Amino acid sequence: MQNVTQQTHNTSPHDTLLTKSLSAADYVSTHDAMLARTLERISLKKEQGLRTPDELWIVDHNDVYTLGQAGKEEHILQRTDTPIIKTDRGGQVTWHGHGQLVVYWLFDLDSIGWSVRNLVSHAEQAIEDVVNDCLQNSSSSISDNISAHARRDAPGVYLYADTDTDNDVQVQNTSLDDKIMLGKIASLGFKIKHGFSYHGIALNINCDLSAFNAINPCGYAGMQMLRLADFLTIQKEPEAQTAQHIHNSLSYEQVTQKLIDNIAKRHAGLIELRAIAPK
């Protein structure tokens, strides 16, 4: 059964960002609700001049493959028991499921002064910020010299191994020329309707990556998909934890909250965009 909780973030004296959490969520019903809410907001603005609060939907999806508006069936390599849903976002085929953090951005872009390019860049940079913070503060040696970066030629966020062993300059160095790409840890795909965005981002935290073997992720043959749990310790179920384990790890919920906080600050204008990622 789908569970829903909702919170309000007062990001500035003039803006409110609502956060809704949905667990064990079926894709079709969630998408239909998201689209209905977006159409309602468009109508309220056009017909009554009302500005409604922007919303973040934090979603734990039941297993599903989704195929974007221009998605090609050829990128589905194997048919499984997991449903394949055609949807109205940009991009090709991807997978959503438990252990993956999905965040839908229901934003009035005109009201916050963002272009579509701003939206994409804020989404990528929020993921970069959170993933790099988690990697830098991890006690695991696996995360040494690993950093997250967006790319101009392929939307999303990727992990790179730095050939420079100086950890202090690793994340600040935005040139990817001296880094080795390991794979993709987060995907994104938006839909814009009358200046309102919906759909959003998907960050692999501790999901089962084998689901990606049945597709060319985001239309890229051979793209290696990664998850945060392969580079630092993500807390297991409470009954399986020890005091030492908890001290040296992050929970799915902590990563989620870090991302919500970062997005809320960007929405309020408290975090400015960095220079666009190099090609």
Secondary structure as UniProt FT lines:
FT   STRAND          3..10
FT   STRAND          16..25
FT   HELIX           27..48
FT   STRAND          54..61
FT   STRAND          64..67
FT   TURN            69..70
FT   HELIX           73..75
FT   STRAND          84..86
FT   STRAND          93..96
FT   TURN            98..99
FT   STRAND          100..106
FT   HELIX           109..112
FT   HELIX           116..136
FT   HELIX           141..143
FT   TURN            144..145
FT   STRAND          146..150
FT   STRAND          157..162
FT   HELIX           167..170
FT   TURN            171..172
FT   TURN            177..178
FT   STRAND          179..193
FT   TURN            194..195
FT   STRAND          196..204
FT   HELIX           209..214
FT   HELIX           217..219
FT   TURN            221..222
FT   HELIX           228..230
FT   HELIX           238..240
FT   HELIX           243..247
FT   HELIX           252..267
FT   TURN            268..269
//
